[in-house]
Amino acid sequence: MAAWLAHPWMTLGVMGAIHWEALKIWLKGERIRPRPQAPQNPVTLTPQARPLAA
């Protein structure tokens, strides 16, 4: 909230830019795609940190 109060036009500008890009994509004919079904089994990714080879 503090960021919006400090720079309200920047926030509105970003929102406007996002919507402008969405409008351009929509005008090109891109359709909204349905979200795919969730996987039956939960998927968990764990990072495996490995040292870089020297």
Helices and strands as residue ranges (DSSP letters): H 2-6, H 8-27
